[in-house]
Amino acid sequence: MIDIKKLPTFRQHLNQSLKDPKFKKAWQESEPEYLLARQIIEKRLRKKMSQRDLAKKSQTTQAVISRLESMNANPSISLLKKIAQGLETTLYLKI
């Protein structure tokens, strides 16, 4: 049986994994998707909305919201605008 107390924490595992150049590159490349997903989730939860609620207000489906929040989507700016409206916030893009 595995002693769960001896397993590394997520942060410890991540720090070790980031020593691998291929992993580090992939991790860095996924940061924009992670930040977008995190912001959508945080705003949605702060407003006590379900994915279905947000989808309805954004004129999309719950599946689309789920894919965005799990970083499995490549959303258009048009969709991001709809989601921002559904969250009653403003979309800001920065390059």
Beta strands, then each sheet from edge to edge (+ up, - down):
end
